[in-house]
Amino acid sequence: MKPLSATVRLQLHSDFSLDDAVPLVPYFARLGLSHVYASPILTARAGSRHGYDVVDPTRVNPELGGEAALERLVTALRQHGMGLILDTVSNHMAVGGADNPWWQSLLAWGRRSPYAEFFDIQWHSSDPLLAGQLLLPFLGNDYGLALQDGQIPLTFDAQTGVFEVAHHAHRFPICPLDYPRILEQVIDPRLHALAQRFAALSDATEPLAEAAPLHRELARLACAGAPLDTALAAFDSRTQAGFQRLHQLLERQSYRLASWRTAADDINWRRFFDINELGGLRVERAAVFEATHAKLFELIERGLVDGLRIDHIDGLADPRRYCRNLRRRVNGLLARRPLHAAVAHFPIYVEKILGAGEHLHRDWLTDGTTGYEFMNQVSLLQHDPAGEAPLSELWSSLSERPDFAEEVRIARHLVLNASLAGDCESVAQALLQVARDDLMTRDLTLGAIRRALQALVQHYPVYRTYFNACGRPAEDEGFFQQALEGARQSLGEADWPMLEHLQRWLGGQPWRQLPPGKPRKHLRHACVRFQQLTAPSAAKAVEDTAFYRSARLLSRNDVGFEAERFSAEPAEFHTQAQRRLRDFPDNLLATATHDHKRGEDCRARLAALSERAPWLASRVEHWRELAAPLRQTLDDGPAPSPGDELLLYQTLLGSWPLDLDLHDPDALRRYAARIGQWQQKALREAKLRSSWAAPNEAYEQACADYLDNLLLGAQNQQLRQSLHQSARLLDCPGALNGLVQCLLRLTTPGVPDLYQGNEYWDLSLVDPDNRQPVDYAARRSSLDDRAPLAELLANWRDGRIKQALIARVLDARQAHPALFQQGDYVPLPVLGRYANQVLAFARVSEGVRAIIVVPRLASALLGSASTPLIPAQNWDDTRLVLPFALSPANCLGLFGGVAVSPSRELKIRNVLAEFPVNVLIDHA
């Protein structure tokens, strides 16, 4: 098997299964990839498009072809020396519905179920209505109304012999101990006898096992004509007697049915963010860890899986412990793998968003992250600092919104008091219990704790920290102190002492210092709950709110980005690359993911706007004048608002198709449909004039009408033509940025990750737009053609130029694996007139060197060029200074030859004469 050198991310679902990936393997191999990196393959909810809603982790998803299809894919990969990395979900499972057997067992048996400790449930609620019960916020209406209207009828599954309450796709099983209450509603000796046997389960040593034959007997009796319909009719809640019977039956269950609107405030189990259909798992428990990973461990041992990617690591109670346990278990399996599947090292990656100044903890024993931070580093490099002030002024004056940092704080306050209110309250209650355990703090009030807690979370500069039994790790201390200082600034002086208590409780006082007992348990619980609150509050506030409220420049709004920062100098990029080589040389390098807000080349186009900010401001003013007749005035203000209008203009400039023909109505309609889908999501995520919880149909319709008229209306040709011409001006600068971004991903320290189909240009928007079917036939054909550089450059719009760049560099990586995997990273100085418009570095190992040269902030140098190639003469005297001499006989340019002089200087006009970027391979 090839060493890990480059991966391709595939999103698997029923329309693109494991078998559909098999015929693509030869293409991936020819492209130069070493591993396929697949979305989750364990059994997910029927129809899942992503696989993160697992309902049965013990089987390979039959919708993807099942285990046989997995074996076929791996066989194909092995034939080409390739491996398979799997995405896996450790934090949560899909719940609700009727398809998760573990969840259904929990509902039926409550704390008697063997899965009662699998899910992260707080059985001891402060709400007397939830004492010992699980809140199920799945009803479309209030419980009383749903009961009264017969929306939650008692039903019987004749195949399984199970009584359950139905509500749309949901099935809520009745505890078998309560079956006598149902069966005794009819006069039938057989059912009465069976009812007594069900009643006896309360004294059984293994009630679940002993219930199984009783369910089968009940199914048999139903088939034999037992009058179960009569029993069910007695619980018809549309009648007065049935209403009382069904309510009393439901009150006895381990769960309480409730409206979906109660989830935010009353939820007493951990979810994935605020999604009711995804329930948190307690994977820190050994039994849960083994049960949820058993199939993965089997596949690893059999040699079918060669690496893992752990989704949402920050949702776990103890990420460090989890990762170390996973490494230990996996390493123990490697010796038992078949010889043909032997691997010296098994990579483990974590999906982790790193904040400013934050680095992945090395003692987790992982190989790195999935590469969001690399996306951010490249983006910062491609933004012109001169554009920050005018673009900030444009956004502020039009939208009248605050700066991004304040936008995030406002959004955190919103989510902590809305969608995550119940989670926040859970942490506050846990901290109150800690206070009550100490005579010196027992007078502290819940209100004071709640205020200080919210202020602390609102100012958290990272997604989470990682307290442990020894307290706060040194790597986390600065972030915690930063949050404390921010909280102190926003709270009144009367609440400052409360912050001192939080500093002590939340990792300042290691819980191991307390003697074993309830106080230690309570302190640990509070610390864990706090850390599981900060990550979702950050994600919901930043990714799912502020990114849609703030649009100084949308290319700086993406997952893992520090949107409050606008740009960075090359020196910072070099420093980060050297650190990555030192600490995580196999870290994944991504510039596009299934979670991104905009495709990699869409972001690259928008970044070019930072170089022409005054021009954009004048264009926006012109477009708004032309669009005045399209705006409506609603009771709550103009539609669209100026901010939403500017978001739309930027989105159009970034995603405007390279081949869009304004005279093709079908093409315009297809594009309008894509943008319309994005627009509705953007309006609801922003939560300003509309939201998912309370859609403002009037505002959304007005915005949709504005968009349709803009792109399709016959009377708006001048506006449409102006947008079209402006988008065309971004084509070449955007393509140049895209090629630079692509080459940096392929050559800096780390493992480049290609998102499916992104060998060609990617002007997609947020999901589901970034998960469209890929035309692999076209990609296979163009790779086989191996067209010359001049032809690719002349026809750059078709995307083949990007594919050729990837293929040539990946060929070089495979030819020189040590160079790109372990070779030193050496920043190279650039001199001359346009030195700041070039980034250059060398990768150096024994016997071979690679010199990488790319332009940056170079829109002006392109001039009126019709391709993304900067005319050679425009580089003037700009030159690269090498710390070593090159050998004229042994130096090869992957994208055009270059004259090597003995002066150790390379003129950029020569290096980039034939292609927008270049890589020189020198054999010393």
N, C-alpha and C positions, 0 to 999 in steps of 0.2 A: 504494500500500500504506500502511496506517495505521502511524504511528510505534509503536514498541514501548511498550506501556502496561500490559498485563496478559496473563498466560499461563495456559494450562491444561495440566497434565501428564497425558498419556495413557499407560497401560501396554498396549502392543501385544503380541498373541500370536495363536495360531491361532484362538482363539475370539473375539477382538476385533481384527480386521485393519485395514489401512489403508482398505479399502472400508467397513468398519463405521463408521469415523469420518466418512466423507463426509456421510451424512445428518444428522450432528450439527452440522455447521459453521454452518448458519443459527441454530441455538440458541445456539451459542457467541458468534456475532456479536451476537445480540440481548441476550445477557447482558452484553456490553461488553468482551469479550476481543479482544486484537489478534493474538495468536499461539497456535498449538497447539505444545506442547513435548512431543515424542514420545520414548519410550524407543528404544533402538537398533533400527535397521531393516535393518542388513546381515545377511547370512545367518548365523543362529545354529544351534546344535544342534537337531535335530528335537524338537519338543515344548517348546522353551524357553518359560517364562512371563515372562521378563524381558528377554531379548536380549543379556545381557552375555557369554554364552558363544559368541562369534563363531567360526565355523569357516571362513568365506570372506568376507573384507572387500571382495571385488571385485564382489559382486552384492547387490542388494536382496533380502531374504529372500522366497523364494517362498511360505512359509507365511503371510506377511503380505499376499500378493497380488502381490509382485514390483514391478518398476519401473512397469508399467502402472498398478497401483493407486496407487502414489505420485503419478504424474502426475494421476490422477483426483482425489486428495485435494487436491493443490496447486491444480488448476483450481478446485475448489470454494472453497478458501480465497481465491484471487484474486478470485473473484466477489463476495466480501464484504470485500475490502480487507485480508485477513488474511495472516499469514506463518507459516512453519514453522521451529521450532528443533529441532535433532536432538541427542539424547544420543549420544555416541560413546565407544568404549572404545579407548584408546591403549596401555594398560598390558599387556594380556594377550589371549590367545585360548584357546578351548577346545581341549584336547588329550586324548589317549587316544581310545577309540572307534575309528572308522574314517572319520570324515567331514571331517577337516581335511587337505586335500591338501598343505599346506606341512609339517605335522607328519609326515605319512606319508612324504614325500620325505626329510625329515631322518632318520627311522628307517631307511629303506631304504639311503640312501647315506652317512649319517654326515656327516663334514666335507667330503665331496665335494659334498653337496647345496647348491644355491644358497641354501637357507634355513637353512643351518647357523649363520649369524651373525644370523639373525632372532631366535632365542630366546636367552634369557639363561642360557647354560650354562657351567659351569666344567669344561672338558674335562680340565684338569690337576688331578686329585684327589690328595689325600694318601693315599687308600685305594688300595692296589695292585690291588684287585679292580675298581676303577672307572677305571683308567688308560685314558684315551681313550674311555671309555664313558659313556653316559647312563643313570642309574638310572631304571627304570620301575616305580614301586611301585603296580602295578595288579592284582596277583594277590590273590585272596581267601584264599590259603594260602601257606605257605612254599614257596619255589621248588622245593626238592627233592621235597616231598610233591606239589606240583601236577604236577611232571614225572612222578613215579612213578605217579600216579593217572590220567594221561592227560587232565589238565585244560587242557593247553596244546598241543593237537595241531597238527601241521603240516598246512595245508590248501592248496587251490589254487582260485583264483578263475578260473573258465573264461571269464568275460567279459573280464577285463583281462589274463589271462595272468600273474598274479602269485602267487608262493608267499608264504604268510604263516602266522604262528602265531596261533591263535584262542584267546580266553579271554572267555567271555560276549560282551559287546558290543565288546570290544577286538579289533583286528587289528594284529599286529606284523609288518610286511613283512620278508622275507628279502632281504639285499643281492643284486642280480643277479649279482655277481661270484662268489657262492657257489652259484649254480644248478647248475653242473657236479656238485657233490657230491650233489645230489638226482637229477639226470637220469641220472647214470652208475650208478644203482642198478638200472636195467632194461636189458635187451638190446633196443635199438631203434636202428638206424642213424640214423634221422631225429633222434631225441633226442640221440644222441651228437654228431652234426654240429652241432646247435644248441648243445649244451653247449660245444663248442669256440669257437663265436662269442661266447657269454657270457663265457667265460674271457678272450677277447681284449679285452674291454672294459677290462681293467686297464691296458692301454697306450693306450687311446683318448684323444684330446684332448678330446672332449666325450662322455663315457660315458653321461650321462643321455639325450642326444638319440639316440645310437646304440643305446641299449637299447630304445627305444620300438618299433621294428619287430620286434625279437626277441620282445618280449612278445606282439605281435600274431601272430607266427608260432607261438609256443607255444600260444596260444589256439586257433589254427586246427588245429594238430596234435592238441590235446586233443579238439576237435570231430570230427576225422577218426578218432578211436579210439586214439590213442597211449596206452600203458598207464601213465598217470600215477598211477592208484590203486595200482599195484604199487610205484611209487617212494615214495609217501606211506606205504605199509604198512611200508617199511623203517625209517621213523622213528617207528613206533609205540612210544612211550616206556613202554608197559605191558609190553613185552618187554625182556629184558636188553640185547640188541644195539641195539634201537631207542632205549632210554634213553640209551645212550652216544652213538649217532649224533646224536640230536636235541640233547643237551647240547653236544656238540662243535660242532654247527652254530650253536647260539645263542651260544656263547662267541666266535664269530668276528664277531658283529654289533656295530654301533655302540652297542648298548644292552644293559643287563643287566636281565632281568626279576626282580622281587622282590615280596615281600608288601607290601601297603599299609601294614603296620605299620612298615616300614623308613623310610618317608618322613620322619618327624619328625627322625630322627638322621642319615640318610645322603643325603638329597636333595642333588643337585649341580646343580640348576637352580632359578631363581627362579619361585615360584608367586604367584598372587594369594592373599595371606594364607597359609593352610595347606591350600588346596584343590588336590588333586593334578590335577584335571581342568582347571585354568586355568593355563596356562604364561605366564610373563613375557616380554614382547617388548623388544628393544633398540631402541626407537624413537628413541634418540639418534643412531643411525646413519642417514645420509642415505638410503641405499637402502631401509631398513626404513620410515622415515618416509614416503617417497614411495609405496612399495608398499601400505602399510596405509591410506593416505589417498587413494589415487588415485580411488576411486569417489566419496568425499565431495567431493573437489575438482571432479570432473566435475559432480556434482549442484549444487554451489555455482555453478559457471560457467554452467550451464544455467538458473539462476534458480529451482531447485526447493527450495533450502535457504537460509534467511535468518538462521541463527544456530547456534552449536554449544555444547553442554555437554560438558565433558571429565570423564569418570568417573575417580575415584581418581588425581588428579594427583600425589599424594605417592608413588605407586609408581614414578614415573619416575626415571631417573638424574639428570636435570637439568631440573626443571620450568620454570625461568626460560627456559632456552634453547629448550625445546620450545614454550612459549607464544609467545615472540617469533618463532620460525620459523613457527609456525602463523599468527600475525597477518600476517607478511610475505607468506606464500603466498596467504592469503585476500584481502588487500588488492590483490594483483596480479591476482586473478580478477574483482574487482568491475566493472572497466571493460568486461569482455567479456560481462557478463550482458545478457540481452534488456532492451529499454527498459522493458517493462511490469513487470519484476522488479527495476528499479534500486533500490538502497538507498544512502543516504549513509554509513551505518555498519553494520558487520556485528558483532553482539554475540558475544562468546566468554566463557563462564562456566566456572569450575572447581569441581568438587566438592572442597571443602576444609573440614576441621574445624579451627576456630581455638580455641586454648587461651586461658586467662585472660591478658589483656594482649597477645594476639597479633593482628596485623592483616595482611591480605593485602599482599604486596609490590606496590607500584605499578609497578615497572619490568618486571613480567611483561607489561604491555600488554593485560590482560584487562579485562572490564567488571565483574568481581566474582565472588563466590561464588554457590552455589545457595541460600544463605540459612539454613543451620543456625544460625548465630550469632544471627540475628534471632529464631528460635524460642526460643532461650535467653533473650534479652533480655526478650521478652514474658512468658515463664514466670517469670523472677525478679521482674518487676513485680507478678505476681498471687499471690505467696506472702507470707503475713503473717509477719514476723520473730518475732512473739510465739509462733508455733507451733513454732519450731525446737527449743527446748529440750525441751518435753514430748514431741514426736514422736521426737526423738533418744533420749530416755530410754525411751520405749515400745519402740523397736526394739532398743536395746542390752540392755534387761533381758529381753526375750523371746527374742531370737535369740542373745545372747551373742557377737555378731560384732563385729569392730573397726570404727572409723570408716571412712568411704569412702576417704580417702587411703591408709590402711594396707591396705584391701581391694584397692585397685588395685596397690599395691606387691607384695602377696602374689600376686595374679593374674599380674602381669608375670613374677615369678620362676617361676611355674608354666609359663607358655607358653614362656618362654625355655629351659626344661629339658624341655619336652614337645613340643608341636606345632611349635614354631619352633626346636627344638634344633639342627637341621642348619643353619638360616640363621644362628643365633648363632655356631655353630662356624666357619662360613665367614668371618664377620667376624673372629673371633679368629685364624684362620689367616692372613688377609690382614694383620692387624696384626703378627703374628709375622714375616711376611716383611719388613715395614717395619723391624722391630727388627733383623733379621739383615742388613739393608743398611747398617747403621751400626756400626762397631767399638765405639762407645761404648754401644750398647744390645744388642749381639748375645747377651749373657748373660741377657737377660730371658726368662723361661720362659712357655710357653704357659699353664700353670696360673695364673700371676699376671695375665697379660693377660686370661684368661677371667673371673677373679673381678672385676677392675676394670671390664671391659666390661659385665658383667651388672649390677653395681651402678649404673653410669652410666645404662644403659638403664632400669633399674627406677625411677629418679628423674627421668626426662625429663618436663618439665612440658607439653610440646607433642607433637604427633604426629611432627613432624620439623623439622629445621633445613635450611638450604640453603647448604652450603659450596660454594665455587667456587675457581677457580684463584687467586684473590686472598685466599682464606681465609674466615673466618666473617664474613658481613655484620653490620653494626652492629645491625640489627634482631634478630639471632639471639643476640647475645653474652650477654644477660641470661639467656636460657633455658638456654644451655649452662653458664653459671656456676652456675645454680641446681641443675642436675643434678649438677655436680661436688661442690657442697657437700653435697647429699643422699647422694651416694656416699661421701664422706669420713666422714659420720656413721655409715654402716652397715658400713664396712670397718675392719679392724684397722689400726693405725698402720703395720705392716710393708708394707701395700699402698698407702699414700698416695703414695710416689714414683711408683708405676705410673700414678696418676691424672695426675700432672704430664706424663708421657709422652703419655698420651691427649690431654691438653689441647693439646699441641704437634702431635701427628700429625693430630688431627681438626679441622683448620682453623686451628690456631694458627700453623702453618708453611705458608704457601701453597705448593702444589706447583709453582707456576710459578717459585719461587725455586731449585728444584733444576735442575741441568743436564739436558737431555734424556737419557733412558736408562731403564734398568729401575727404579732407585730412585724416580724421578718417577712412572713408570707404576704402581708398586706402591702409592705413597702415594695417588695419585688413586683407584685401585681400592678401597683400604681405606675412603676417605672416602665413596665412592659406596655401597659395601656397608653401611656403618654407617647411612647415612641411609635406605637401603631396608629396614633392620631396625627402626628405632624406630617407624615408622608402623604396620606390621602388628602389632607387639608391643603398641602402644597400643590398636589397634582390638580385638584379641583379648582383651586384659586388661580393657578398660573396657566396650566395647559388648557383647561376647560372654561376659563372665564377671562382672565386678563389678556390672553393672547387674542381674544376676539373683541376686546374693549380698547386696546391700544394699538395704534398702527403708524408709529413714526416711520417705520419701514418694515414691511411684513417679512422680509427675508431674515430679520433678526428675531422672529417669533416662531420658534420651533422647539420640539421636545429636546430637553437637555441644554438649551441655550440660555445664556445670561442676557436676557433681552434688554436689561438696563444698560449694558455695555454696547457700544456701537462698533468699535473697531479695535484692532491691536496691531502692533508693529511686528515685522518678521522675527525680531529677536525673541519675542514671546513664543512664537510658533516653534522656533528652534529649541528653546528651553524645554517646552512640553514634549517634543519629539525625543530629546535626549533622556528625559526622565522616564518616558514610556519604555524606551529601549533598556534602561537600567532596571526598572521595576516589573514591567509587564510586556516583555518583547513579543508575546503572542496575542496581545489585546486585539479584539476585532476593531476594524476601521470601517465605519459606515458613513455614507453620505445620503442614504435613503433607507427607510424602514417601513414596515407596515403601519407604524404609528405616526409617521411624519405629517406635518400640517401642509407642506407643499413639497412637490417633487424636487429632486436635487437640481435639475436644470431650471426649474421655475425659480428657485431661490437664487440661483446664479444670475438669472436675468434681472431679478429685482435688486440684487446687490449692485448692479451697474448703475442703478438710479442714484446711489450715493455719490457718484462722480458727476452727476448732472442735476443736483438738487434745485438750483434756481429755475432751470428749464422745466422740471416737473411742477414746481409751484405755479409757473405761468400757464402750463397746460391744464392743470386742475382748475384754475380760475376760468379758463376758456371753456372747458367742458361743462362746468357748473352753470355757466351762462347759457350754453346751448341746451342744457338739460332742464332748465327752469320749468318749461311747460310740462315736463314729465313728473315733477314732484307734486305730491298731494299734501293738503293740510288737514290733519286729523285732530281730534280733540286733545290728544297728548303730544302734539307737535308735528313738525314736517316729516314727511315720509318719502324717501328715506331721510334719516337724520344726516347732518353733514359728516359725522364720523363714519356712519355706515356707508355713505356715498364714497368717501375716500378709501375705505377698505375695499369697496367694489372696484374702483378704478385701479388700485394696485393689483388686485387679483386678476383683473383683465389684462393688464400689462405683463404680468408674470406668466400667465397661462395661455395667452393668445396663440393659437396653433400656427406653426411655422408655414403651413401650406393652406391657411384659411383663404378662401376665395369669397369676397363679399358679394359676388354675383351668384353664389351657390346657396339657394335658400335652405336646402337640406342640411348642408354643412353648418350653416348659421343656427338652424334649429337644434342640431345635435350639441353644438357648443353652448347654446343658451340653456339647454336642459342640464348640462353639467354644472354650469355656473349657478343655475337656479337651485340645484341640490345643495351646492356649497353654501349659497346665501341663506337658505332656511336654517341650516345647521349653525352658521355663524351667528345669526340673529338670536337663536335660542341659547347657544352657549354663552353669549355675552350677558344674558339675563338683565338687560337694560329695558328694552321695550317689549320683549317676548321671552319665553323660556320653555323648556321641555315640560315643566310641571304645569304651566299656565300659558299656553300659546296665545298670543295676541293675533288673532286671525286677520283683523282689519289691517294692522301694520304689516304683517307678513305679505298679505295680498297686495298692498300698495307698493311694497318693495319689489315683489315679483312682477307687477305691471310695469314698474319703472324699467326693470331689467329687460323684459320682453320688448318693450317699446324701443329701448336703446339698441338692442341687437337685431330686432326684426321689423320694427316699424318703418314703413316706406317714407314717412315724413322726417325721419331722423338720420338721413344718409350723411349729412354733413358731420354730425357728431360721430357717427360710426366710422366714417372715413378718417376723421382726425385721430380717433383711437387707433385705427388700423395703421396709419402712417407712423404714429408714435411707437407702437409696438414693433414695427419693422426697424425702427432706429435702434432698438434693443437687441435685435436678432444676433448681430455679429459680436457685440460686447458680451452678451449673455452666453453665446456659444463658446467664446474664448474662456470665460470664467468657468463654464462647465467642463471644458477639456482640462483646465488647470486643476480644478477640484478632483477630477477623475485621476489624473496622473499623481497627485499628492497622495491620494488614497492607496495607490498601487506601489509607491516607492518609499514612503516614510516607515519608521519602525511599527510593526504590527502586522496583522493578517487582514488583507482587503476583503471586504464583504460586498458582493454585488446583489442588489435587490432585483428580483425577477423582472426581466425585460429591459432593465436599464442599460443594456449595451447600446441602445438607441437613446435618443433624447427623452427626457422625462419632465414633462410640463404638467404633471398631475397635481391634483389638490388633495385635501384630506380624505380619509376613507369615507365612503367606499370608492371614491374616484381613483385612488392609488392601488386598487386591487382589480383592475380590469383585466380581461383575458389578454394574453401576450401572443403576438404573431411570431411564433418560433420558426415557422417555415421560411419567412423572409430573413430571419436572422441566420438560420442555417445556410441559406443560399448565399447571402453576402459574405459570410465567413469563408465559404468554399471558394468564392470568386477571387479573394485576395487581390482586390483592385489596387493599382498603384496610387501613391499618395496624392499625386496631382489630380487624378480623377476623383478621389474621395474629397479633396479640398474643394474642387469645383462644384461638387454635388453635396456639400456638407449638410444641407437641410434634411437629407433623408436619414441621417443618424449613423450611416456606415462608418463615418470618420471616427466616431467615438468607439464603436466596436473594434475597429482596427487598432486604435490606441490601446485598448484593453488587451487585445490578443497579443500584440507585440511585446508589451511590457510583461504580461504573464508568462510568455515564452521565455523572456529573460530571467524572470524569477525562478522558473523551473530549471533553467540552465545553470543558474548560480544561486542555489538555495541558501548557502551559508552567508552570502553577501547581503541578501535582503532580510534574512531572519536574525542574524547575529552581528552583521557588519556595523562598524562604528558609523555614527552620524556626525558629519563634519559640516557646520555652516560655512559657506563660502562668501567672502566679501565681494561686493560689486562696486565698481567705480564708474565715473562718467556722468553725463548729463542726466540720464534717466535711471540712475542707480536705484532709486526708491521704487521703480516700476518693475524690478526683477527680484525674484527669490531664487536662491540657488543653494544647493547642498550636495555633499558627496556621501555615498555609502562605501565604506572601505573595509575590505577583509584581505586576508593573505592571498596575494597573486592577482587580485582583480578589484577594480573600482568602478563605481557608477557615479556619473555627474548628472544631476537633475537640474534643469533650468526652466523656469516658468515666468511669464509676465504676471503682474498684478496691478490693479488700478490703472489699466492701460487703454481705456476707451478712447482717450484723446489721440493716442498713437495709432489707433486703427484708422482714424480719419474717416473717409468715405468708402473704405474698402468694402467689397461685396462678399468677402469671406472673412473668417475669424483669424486670418494671418496678418500680422503687422508688417507692413512693407519694410524690407530690410534697411533701407536708407533712413527710416524714421528713428532708428536706434542711435544714430549719431556715433559718439565715441564710447557709448556704454560698453563696459567690458567686465569680465569675470577674472578674478585673481585666484590662482590655484596654489595650494601649499605643496604641490608635487609636480613633477614634470610628466607630460604625457608622451606616450610612444606613438609617433605618426603611423608606424606600421601596424600597431595593435589596437588602435582606438577606432571604435565603430559607433556611429550615430544611428540610433534606432529610427530616427525620423529626419534623415538627411545627413550627409557627410559634413565634416567641418575641418578646416585647415588648422593643424596643430603647429604652434610656433614655439621656439625654445624659450621664449620670454615668460612662460607660465601664465600668460594672459590669453583669454578667449574673448573675441569680439562677439557681442550678442547678435550683431547683424549677420554674422556667419552661422552661429549656433542655431538661430531661429530663422534662417533664410527660407526654408522649404516647408516648415510646419509650425503651427502656433506654439508648440512645446517641444522639448527634446530631452533625450536620455543618451548620454555617451557611456559606452562600456569600454573600459581600458584594462587591458591585460598587462600588468606590470612585468 
